[in-house]
Amino acid sequence: MKILVAIKQVPDTATQVKVGADGKAIDTAGITWIVSPYDEYAVEEALRIKEKRGQGEVVAVSLGPDRVKEAIRSCLAMGCDRAIHLNDPAWNDADTLTTAKALAAVIKQEAPQLVLCGRQAIDDDMGAVTAQLAELLGWPCAYWIMEETVDADGKSVRAARQAEGGLEVFDLPLPAILAAQKGLNEPRYPTLKGIMGAKKKEIKDVKAGDLGLGAEPPQLAVIGLEALPPRPPGRVIQGDVPAAVKELVRALREDAKAI
């Protein structure tokens, strides 16, 4: 069974993000880049499916500049068999739909039985690529999954997502696309053997022309980024408890407009 996992390289969650000089992107100087955490759940689940079935191939694919190879190597070190890097200046300003079109073209070439994604990337929090990809391919899709089981003959997958008071369970025919949520599994740490072995695994560079795609203007553009305003200082309400409570309620209602 071939499984393709779409991953994205994002700034580390501990990074202090600053707006760049152009006001439309972040300043990337000094940033530590990582695999988007939700994508790690997708990678881990793909590896577990392969291990449970005792055969198959897990292929990682990512779109972005040269630095994205670091994230790809991390997935290879976890256990992915090979990787595809969509690396072309034509995708420098790619929005979610352009990204989905590139991924869909790769999927058509690779013909996997299952595609796994993270529920959303933690940098822009769009969460749109998975659904757009499913629409372009005409495949069924399930988001925010907490459990999954591929049937023995590899023709369907049962996926469950958390709902109020329990789980919603879906049976999807394969091929299908699933978006992983925290709690689906616990991603493994790459071993030293895995890290060394990743250096020998194939990373195939793919250009837009290789997929029969050309440059197209994005339908979504960033107009500007603004830093959050500084948090105002806190206020301590003095006085006895009844008077303090009355003043607190007044401040919440009239000053903060919170109630």
C-alpha positions as CSV (number, residue, x, y, z in Angstrom):
1,M,0.0,0.0,0.0
2,K,1.4,3.4,-1.0
3,I,0.7,6.3,1.3
4,L,1.6,9.9,0.5
5,V,2.0,12.4,3.3
6,A,1.9,16.1,2.6
7,I,4.0,18.2,5.0
8,K,4.8,21.9,5.5
9,Q,7.9,23.6,7.0
10,V,6.9,26.3,9.5
11,P,8.6,28.5,12.1
12,D,9.3,26.8,15.4
13,T,6.5,27.4,17.9
14,A,9.0,29.1,20.3
15,T,10.0,31.6,17.6
16,Q,9.4,35.3,18.3
17,V,7.8,36.3,15.0
18,K,8.5,39.8,13.6
19,V,7.0,41.5,10.6
20,G,9.4,41.9,7.7
21,A,10.5,45.2,6.2
22,D,7.9,44.9,3.4
23,G,5.0,44.5,5.9
24,K,3.7,41.6,3.9
25,A,5.7,38.7,5.3
26,I,7.6,37.7,8.5
27,D,11.3,38.4,9.0
28,T,12.9,35.0,8.5
29,A,16.3,36.0,9.9
30,G,17.3,33.7,12.8
31,I,14.2,31.6,12.6
32,T,14.3,27.9,13.4
33,W,12.2,25.9,11.0
34,I,10.4,22.6,11.9
35,V,7.8,20.3,10.4
36,S,4.3,21.6,11.3
37,P,3.3,19.5,14.4
38,Y,0.0,18.3,13.0
39,D,1.9,17.0,9.9
40,E,4.0,14.9,12.3
41,Y,0.9,13.0,13.4
42,A,0.1,12.4,9.7
43,V,3.7,11.0,9.2
44,E,3.5,8.8,12.2
45,E,0.1,7.4,11.2
46,A,1.3,6.6,7.8
47,L,4.3,4.7,9.2
48,R,2.1,2.8,11.6
49,I,-0.2,1.7,8.8
50,K,2.8,0.4,6.8
51,E,4.2,-1.4,9.8
52,K,0.8,-3.0,10.7
53,R,0.3,-4.2,7.2
54,G,3.9,-5.4,6.9
55,Q,4.5,-3.9,3.5
56,G,4.0,-0.7,1.6
57,E,5.7,2.7,0.9
58,V,5.4,6.0,2.6
59,V,6.3,9.1,0.5
60,A,6.6,12.6,2.0
61,V,6.0,15.6,-0.2
62,S,6.4,19.2,0.5
63,L,6.3,22.5,-1.4
64,G,8.7,25.4,-0.7
65,P,12.3,26.7,-1.1
66,D,15.6,24.9,-0.6
67,R,15.4,25.1,3.2
68,V,12.3,22.8,3.1
69,K,14.7,19.9,2.6
70,E,15.5,20.1,6.3
71,A,11.9,19.3,7.1
72,I,11.8,16.5,4.5
73,R,15.0,14.9,6.0
74,S,13.2,14.9,9.4
75,C,10.4,12.9,7.9
76,L,12.8,10.5,6.2
77,A,14.6,10.1,9.5
78,M,11.3,9.1,11.1
79,G,10.9,6.3,8.6
80,C,9.5,7.7,5.3
81,D,10.9,5.7,2.4
82,R,11.5,8.6,0.0
83,A,10.4,12.2,-0.6
84,I,9.3,14.7,-3.3
85,H,10.3,18.3,-3.1
86,L,8.1,20.7,-5.1
87,N,10.7,23.5,-5.5
88,D,10.2,26.1,-8.2
89,P,10.2,29.9,-8.3
90,A,6.8,29.6,-10.0
91,W,5.4,28.6,-6.5
92,N,7.1,31.4,-4.5
93,D,3.8,33.2,-4.0
94,A,1.6,30.0,-3.9
95,D,-1.6,30.2,-2.0
96,T,-3.5,27.2,-0.7
97,L,-5.2,26.5,-4.0
98,T,-2.0,26.7,-6.0
99,T,-0.4,24.4,-3.4
100,A,-3.3,22.0,-3.7
101,K,-3.1,21.9,-7.5
102,A,0.6,21.1,-7.3
103,L,0.0,18.3,-4.8
104,A,-2.9,16.9,-6.8
105,A,-0.6,16.7,-9.9
106,V,1.9,14.7,-7.8
107,I,-0.7,12.4,-6.4
108,K,-2.0,11.7,-9.9
109,Q,1.5,10.6,-10.9
110,E,2.2,8.6,-7.7
111,A,-1.2,7.0,-7.5
112,P,-1.2,6.4,-3.7
113,Q,-4.1,4.6,-2.0
114,L,-4.2,7.0,0.9
115,V,-3.1,10.6,1.5
116,L,-2.5,12.0,5.0
117,C,-2.2,15.7,5.9
118,G,-2.1,17.6,9.2
119,R,-5.4,19.3,10.0
120,Q,-3.8,22.7,9.4
121,A,-0.3,24.4,9.3
122,I,0.5,26.3,12.5
123,D,1.9,29.3,10.7
124,D,-1.1,30.6,8.8
125,D,-3.8,28.2,10.3
126,M,-5.6,28.1,7.0
127,G,-6.6,24.4,7.1
128,A,-7.7,24.7,3.5
129,V,-5.3,22.5,1.4
130,T,-6.8,19.2,2.4
131,A,-10.3,20.0,1.4
132,Q,-9.1,21.7,-1.8
133,L,-7.0,18.7,-2.7
134,A,-9.9,16.3,-2.2
135,E,-12.1,18.5,-4.4
136,L,-9.5,18.6,-7.2
137,L,-9.1,14.8,-7.0
138,G,-12.7,14.0,-6.5
139,W,-11.7,11.9,-3.4
140,P,-13.6,11.5,-0.1
141,C,-12.0,13.4,2.8
142,A,-12.2,13.4,6.6
143,Y,-10.9,16.1,8.8
144,W,-9.5,16.2,12.4
145,I,-9.4,12.4,12.7
146,M,-8.6,10.9,16.1
147,E,-8.7,7.2,15.0
148,E,-8.3,5.4,11.7
149,T,-8.3,1.8,10.5
150,V,-7.6,0.6,7.0
151,D,-9.5,-2.6,6.2
152,A,-7.5,-5.8,5.4
153,D,-8.1,-5.7,1.7
154,G,-7.1,-2.0,1.4
155,K,-10.3,-0.9,-0.2
156,S,-11.7,1.3,2.6
157,V,-10.7,3.2,5.7
158,R,-12.7,3.8,8.9
159,A,-12.0,7.2,10.4
160,A,-13.3,8.8,13.6
161,R,-13.2,12.4,14.8
162,Q,-14.1,13.9,18.1
163,A,-17.5,15.3,18.6
164,E,-19.3,16.5,21.7
165,G,-19.9,13.5,23.8
166,G,-18.1,11.0,21.7
167,L,-16.7,10.2,18.3
168,E,-18.2,10.5,14.8
169,V,-17.2,7.5,12.7
170,F,-17.0,7.5,8.9
171,D,-16.3,4.7,6.4
172,L,-14.6,6.1,3.3
173,P,-13.7,4.2,0.1
174,L,-10.0,4.3,-0.9
175,P,-8.3,6.3,-2.3
176,A,-9.1,9.0,0.3
177,I,-7.6,11.9,2.2
178,L,-7.4,12.2,5.9
179,A,-6.4,15.2,8.0
180,A,-4.7,14.3,11.3
181,Q,-5.5,15.8,14.7
182,K,-3.5,15.8,17.9
183,G,-4.3,12.7,19.8
184,L,-4.3,10.4,16.8
185,N,-0.9,9.0,17.9
186,E,2.3,10.0,19.5
187,P,4.9,10.8,16.9
188,R,8.2,9.0,17.2
189,Y,11.6,10.6,17.6
190,P,14.1,9.8,14.8
191,T,16.8,7.4,15.9
192,L,20.4,7.9,15.2
193,K,20.2,5.0,12.7
194,G,17.2,6.8,11.1
195,I,19.0,10.1,10.9
196,M,22.0,8.5,9.2
197,G,19.8,6.5,6.9
198,A,17.9,9.6,5.8
199,K,21.0,11.0,4.2
200,K,20.9,8.1,1.7
201,K,17.2,8.3,0.9
202,E,15.9,9.8,-2.3
203,I,14.5,13.4,-2.4
204,K,13.2,14.1,-5.9
205,D,13.1,17.7,-6.9
206,V,10.1,18.5,-9.0
207,K,9.4,21.6,-11.0
208,A,6.1,23.0,-12.2
209,G,6.9,22.0,-15.7
210,D,7.4,18.4,-14.7
211,L,3.8,18.3,-13.6
212,G,2.4,20.1,-16.6
213,L,1.8,23.2,-14.6
214,G,2.7,26.8,-15.3
215,A,3.0,29.9,-13.2
216,E,-0.4,31.4,-12.3
217,P,-1.2,34.3,-10.1
218,P,-2.5,33.4,-6.7
219,Q,-6.1,34.0,-5.9
220,L,-5.3,34.9,-2.3
221,A,-2.7,37.6,-1.5
222,V,-1.5,39.1,1.8
223,I,-2.2,42.8,1.9
224,G,-0.3,43.4,5.1
225,L,0.8,42.1,8.4
226,E,0.6,44.0,11.7
227,A,2.1,43.2,15.1
228,L,-0.3,42.8,18.0
229,P,-0.7,46.0,20.0
230,P,1.0,46.0,23.4
231,R,-1.1,44.5,26.2
232,P,-2.4,47.3,28.5
233,P,-1.3,47.1,32.1
234,G,-3.5,45.3,34.6
235,R,-5.6,47.1,37.1
236,V,-6.0,46.3,40.8
237,I,-9.3,47.2,42.3
238,Q,-9.0,48.4,45.8
239,G,-11.6,48.4,48.6
240,D,-13.7,45.9,50.4
241,V,-15.2,42.9,48.6
242,P,-18.7,44.2,47.9
243,A,-17.4,47.5,46.6
244,A,-14.7,45.8,44.6
245,V,-17.1,43.4,43.0
246,K,-19.4,46.2,42.0
247,E,-16.6,48.2,40.5
248,L,-15.3,45.1,38.7
249,V,-18.7,44.5,37.1
250,R,-19.0,48.1,36.1
251,A,-15.5,48.1,34.5
252,L,-16.2,44.9,32.6
253,R,-19.5,46.3,31.3
254,E,-18.6,49.9,30.6
255,D,-14.9,50.0,30.1
256,A,-14.0,46.6,28.7
257,K,-17.4,46.0,27.0
258,A,-16.9,42.3,28.0
259,I,-20.4,41.8,29.5
